[in-house]
Amino acid sequence: MPLPEAEAREPLHTRSISYQGYRRKDGLWDIEAHMTDVKSYSFQNHFRGTIEVGEPLHEMLLRVTIDDEFVIRDVIAVTENGPFENCHEIVDAYKSLAGITMGPGWRRNIRQKVGGVNGCTHLTELLFPMATVAMQTLWAFKNHRRHKTDQDHTRDRARPGILDTCHAWAATSPVVKRNAPDFYTGP
């Protein structure tokens, strides 16, 4: 169901964010993010001069390379467009995330390494959903591949990591009863 019709209004700002997950030939995985902020009007910027309608005020890209255990192997951060002359100077700080695992404590670990003045607000915010994108990339693909090669379709007895992470995956929900019945705790 769409949002209800809004009052008459004028669009002023659009933030676009996209994520993509890739399987690499070397067995690793790349999760990429691209963010832009654009305005519907031209304005002056001390560093860049006039920023025209549709020209990004912010444009940041991020590539996080992980292994099968969701351990970060490499990070590449790029500030293609920023409002200040020193925005691009902090991108190498994101390399400090190598070795961190996407899992419990993910946001805390990010904030410790590249939070506040140790990073860029926009690049750091792009990292938060990456763990979910990584799960969607790896988990679905590995399940698909496992079911294609596993003739007897034996059930994985390990506790699903997604259990109790949202309403739908609550241990008491019909989703868990259907997809992970060994871990269902409902009536």
C-alpha positions as CSV (number, residue, x, y, z in Angstrom):
1,M,0.0,0.0,0.0
2,P,1.5,3.4,-1.0
3,L,1.7,6.4,1.3
4,P,-1.4,8.5,1.5
5,E,-1.6,11.5,-0.8
6,A,0.4,14.4,0.6
7,E,-0.4,18.1,0.8
8,A,0.8,20.2,-2.1
9,R,4.5,20.5,-1.9
10,E,7.8,21.3,-3.7
11,P,10.6,18.8,-3.9
12,L,13.9,20.3,-2.6
13,H,16.3,17.5,-1.7
14,T,16.8,13.9,-2.9
15,R,19.1,11.4,-1.3
16,S,19.6,8.3,-3.3
17,I,21.3,5.2,-1.9
18,S,21.9,1.9,-3.6
19,Y,23.6,-1.3,-2.5
20,Q,24.8,-4.2,-4.6
21,G,26.3,-7.5,-3.6
22,Y,28.8,-9.4,-5.8
23,R,30.4,-12.8,-5.7
24,R,34.1,-12.6,-6.8
25,K,36.0,-15.2,-8.8
26,D,38.6,-15.4,-5.9
27,G,35.9,-16.6,-3.5
28,L,35.4,-13.3,-1.7
29,W,32.4,-11.1,-1.8
30,D,32.1,-7.3,-2.5
31,I,29.3,-5.2,-1.1
32,E,29.1,-1.8,-2.7
33,A,27.2,1.3,-1.7
34,H,26.6,4.6,-3.7
35,M,25.0,7.6,-2.2
36,T,24.1,11.0,-3.7
37,D,22.5,14.1,-2.4
38,V,21.0,16.5,-5.0
39,K,18.9,19.7,-4.7
40,S,16.1,20.9,-7.0
41,Y,17.7,24.4,-7.1
42,S,21.1,25.9,-7.8
43,F,23.1,27.2,-4.8
44,Q,26.6,28.6,-4.0
45,N,29.2,26.5,-2.2
46,H,32.4,28.1,-0.8
47,F,34.6,25.2,-2.1
48,R,33.0,24.3,-5.4
49,G,31.2,27.5,-6.6
50,T,27.8,27.1,-8.0
51,I,26.2,23.7,-7.6
52,E,23.6,23.3,-10.3
53,V,20.2,21.6,-10.1
54,G,20.7,17.8,-10.1
55,E,24.5,18.1,-9.5
56,P,25.5,16.0,-6.4
57,L,26.5,18.0,-3.3
58,H,27.5,14.6,-1.8
59,E,28.5,11.6,-3.8
60,M,30.2,8.8,-1.9
61,L,31.0,5.2,-2.9
62,L,32.1,2.4,-0.7
63,R,33.3,-1.2,-1.4
64,V,33.6,-3.6,1.4
65,T,35.2,-7.0,0.6
66,I,34.4,-9.9,3.0
67,D,35.0,-13.6,3.2
68,D,32.5,-16.4,3.8
69,E,32.6,-15.7,7.6
70,F,31.7,-12.0,7.0
71,V,35.1,-10.8,8.0
72,I,36.1,-7.6,6.3
73,R,39.2,-8.2,4.1
74,D,39.4,-4.7,2.5
75,V,37.5,-1.4,2.3
76,I,37.7,1.2,-0.5
77,A,36.0,4.5,0.2
78,V,35.6,7.3,-2.4
79,T,34.3,10.9,-2.0
80,E,33.5,11.8,-5.6
81,N,31.7,15.0,-4.5
82,G,31.7,16.8,-1.2
83,P,30.9,20.2,0.1
84,F,34.3,20.9,1.6
85,E,37.9,20.8,0.3
86,N,39.0,18.3,2.9
87,C,36.1,15.7,2.6
88,H,38.2,13.3,0.5
89,E,41.1,13.3,3.1
90,I,39.4,10.8,5.4
91,V,38.6,8.0,3.0
92,D,41.7,5.9,3.9
93,A,40.5,5.7,7.5
94,Y,38.0,3.1,6.3
95,K,40.8,0.7,5.7
96,S,40.9,0.4,9.5
97,L,37.7,-1.7,9.4
98,A,39.7,-4.7,7.9
99,G,39.4,-7.6,10.3
100,I,36.1,-6.7,11.8
101,T,33.2,-9.2,11.4
102,M,29.8,-8.2,10.2
103,G,27.7,-9.5,13.0
104,P,27.0,-8.7,16.7
105,G,28.5,-5.4,17.6
106,W,28.7,-4.2,14.0
107,R,27.5,-0.7,14.6
108,R,29.5,-0.3,17.8
109,N,32.7,-1.5,16.0
110,I,32.1,1.0,13.1
111,R,31.6,3.9,15.5
112,Q,34.8,3.0,17.4
113,K,36.9,3.0,14.2
114,V,35.4,5.7,12.0
115,G,32.8,7.5,14.1
116,G,32.9,11.2,14.7
117,V,36.0,13.1,13.5
118,N,37.6,9.7,12.6
119,G,35.4,9.4,9.6
120,C,32.8,10.9,7.3
121,T,29.2,11.0,8.5
122,H,27.9,9.9,5.1
123,L,30.4,7.1,4.5
124,T,29.9,5.8,8.0
125,E,26.1,5.7,7.6
126,L,26.5,3.7,4.4
127,L,28.2,1.0,6.4
128,F,25.4,0.3,8.8
129,P,23.0,-1.5,6.3
130,M,25.9,-3.3,4.7
131,A,25.7,-6.3,7.1
132,T,22.1,-6.9,6.0
133,V,23.0,-6.5,2.3
134,A,25.9,-9.0,2.9
135,M,23.5,-11.5,4.5
136,Q,21.1,-11.1,1.6
137,T,23.9,-11.6,-0.9
138,L,25.7,-14.5,0.7
139,W,22.9,-16.3,2.6
140,A,20.5,-16.6,-0.3
141,F,23.2,-17.6,-2.8
142,K,24.7,-20.2,-0.5
143,N,21.3,-21.6,0.3
144,H,20.5,-21.8,-3.4
145,R,23.8,-23.5,-4.2
146,R,23.5,-25.9,-1.3
147,H,19.9,-27.0,-2.3
148,K,21.1,-27.4,-6.0
149,T,23.9,-29.8,-4.9
150,D,22.4,-31.5,-1.8
151,Q,20.3,-34.3,-3.2
152,D,18.9,-35.5,0.1
153,H,18.1,-31.9,1.2
154,T,19.1,-32.6,4.8
155,R,18.2,-29.8,7.1
156,D,20.9,-27.5,8.5
157,R,20.7,-28.0,12.3
158,A,22.7,-24.8,13.2
159,R,20.7,-22.0,14.8
160,P,19.8,-19.5,12.1
161,G,21.6,-16.2,12.7
162,I,18.5,-14.3,11.6
163,L,16.4,-15.8,14.4
164,D,14.9,-13.1,16.7
165,T,16.3,-10.2,14.6
166,C,12.8,-8.9,13.6
167,H,9.1,-9.5,14.1
168,A,8.8,-12.0,11.2
169,W,11.8,-14.1,12.4
170,A,10.7,-14.2,16.1
171,A,11.2,-17.7,17.4
172,T,7.4,-17.8,18.0
173,S,6.4,-16.8,14.5
174,P,4.9,-18.9,11.7
175,V,7.9,-18.0,9.5
176,V,10.2,-19.8,12.0
177,K,7.7,-22.7,12.4
178,R,7.8,-23.2,8.6
179,N,11.5,-22.5,7.8
180,A,13.3,-23.5,11.0
181,P,11.0,-25.7,12.9
182,D,13.7,-27.1,15.2
183,F,14.0,-23.5,16.6
184,Y,10.3,-22.7,16.9
185,T,9.2,-21.9,20.4
186,G,5.6,-20.9,19.9
187,P,2.4,-22.8,20.8
